């Protein structure tokens, strides 16, 4: 789940970058960024900034300034989950209701 959110965030960032800088050369950057994320590279965002700076031949600090200005609240940030989203459980009914139903079934079946 966290990798998916990172990929979504990186995609939003690169889409905005293409709109702002008019570059269509991000296919390899997208692949390398996805590889960083999937391999759990801790510096995937730093690596992405470096790649973007090399494309437009500007310093990384300029990418940071652009990022701070344009990517304040990307859509993918609206879905950030604190903790370990891989452990989220989704129930059709609440666990308490399920437990009470099992107790009621046991009582009705003489168990």
C-alpha positions as CSV (number, residue, x, y, z in Angstrom):
1,X,0.0,0.0,0.0
2,X,2.7,2.5,0.9
3,X,4.6,1.7,-2.3
4,X,1.4,2.4,-4.3
5,X,1.0,5.7,-2.6
6,X,4.6,6.7,-3.4
7,X,4.1,5.7,-7.0
8,X,1.0,7.7,-7.2
9,X,2.7,10.7,-5.7
10,X,5.7,10.4,-8.0
11,X,3.3,10.2,-11.0
12,X,1.5,13.4,-9.9
13,X,4.8,15.1,-9.4
14,X,6.1,14.1,-12.8
15,X,2.9,15.0,-14.6
16,X,3.0,18.5,-13.0
17,X,6.7,18.7,-14.0
18,X,5.8,17.9,-17.6
19,X,3.1,20.5,-17.6
20,X,5.3,23.2,-16.1
21,X,8.5,22.5,-18.1
22,X,7.0,21.1,-21.3
23,X,9.4,18.2,-21.4
24,X,8.3,14.8,-22.8
25,X,11.4,12.9,-21.8
26,X,10.3,11.4,-18.5
27,X,9.7,7.8,-19.6
28,X,13.0,6.6,-18.3
29,X,12.7,8.8,-15.2
30,X,9.3,7.1,-14.5
31,X,10.8,3.6,-14.9
32,X,13.8,4.4,-12.7
33,X,11.6,6.0,-10.0
34,X,9.2,3.0,-10.0
35,X,12.2,0.7,-9.7
36,X,13.5,2.8,-6.7
37,X,10.1,2.6,-5.0
38,X,9.6,-1.1,-5.7
39,X,13.1,-1.9,-4.4
40,X,12.3,0.2,-1.2
41,X,15.1,2.7,-1.9
42,X,14.9,5.2,0.9
43,X,16.1,8.0,-1.2
44,X,13.7,7.5,-4.1
45,X,12.4,11.2,-3.9
46,X,16.0,12.6,-3.7
47,X,16.9,10.4,-6.7
48,X,13.8,11.7,-8.6
49,X,14.8,15.3,-7.9
50,X,18.3,14.7,-9.2
51,X,16.9,13.1,-12.4
52,X,14.5,16.0,-13.0
53,X,17.3,18.5,-12.5
54,X,19.5,16.7,-15.0
55,X,16.6,16.8,-17.6
56,X,16.2,20.6,-17.5
57,X,19.8,21.2,-16.6
58,X,19.1,23.2,-13.5
59,X,20.4,22.7,-10.0
60,X,18.5,20.4,-7.6
61,X,17.7,23.4,-5.4
62,X,15.6,24.8,-8.3
63,X,13.7,21.5,-8.4
64,X,13.2,21.8,-4.6
65,X,11.9,25.4,-5.0
66,X,9.5,24.3,-7.8
67,X,8.4,21.4,-5.7
68,X,7.7,23.6,-2.6
69,X,5.7,26.0,-4.8
70,X,3.7,23.5,-6.9
71,X,3.3,20.3,-5.0
72,X,2.1,21.5,-1.6
73,X,-0.9,19.2,-1.5
74,X,-0.9,16.6,-4.2
75,X,-4.0,14.4,-4.4
76,X,-2.1,11.3,-3.3
77,X,-1.3,13.0,0.0
78,X,-4.9,13.1,0.9
79,X,-4.7,9.3,1.4
80,X,-1.7,9.1,3.7
81,X,-2.1,6.5,6.4
82,X,-0.1,6.7,9.6
83,X,1.3,3.5,10.7
84,X,1.4,0.4,8.5
85,X,-1.3,0.5,5.9
86,X,-0.5,-3.1,5.0
87,X,-2.2,-4.1,8.3
88,X,-5.5,-2.4,7.7
89,X,-8.4,-4.7,7.9
90,X,-11.8,-4.0,6.3
91,X,-14.8,-5.6,7.9
92,X,-18.3,-6.0,6.4
93,X,-19.7,-5.7,9.9
94,X,-17.9,-4.4,13.0
95,X,-15.8,-7.0,14.9
96,X,-18.1,-6.5,17.9
97,X,-21.2,-7.2,15.8
98,X,-19.5,-10.3,14.4
99,X,-18.5,-11.6,17.8
100,X,-22.0,-11.0,19.2
101,X,-23.6,-12.8,16.2
102,X,-21.3,-15.8,16.8
103,X,-22.2,-15.9,20.5
104,X,-25.9,-15.7,19.6
105,X,-25.5,-18.5,17.0
106,X,-23.7,-20.7,19.6
107,X,-26.5,-20.0,22.2
108,X,-29.2,-20.9,19.7
109,X,-27.5,-24.1,18.5
110,X,-26.9,-25.3,22.1
111,X,-23.1,-25.1,21.9
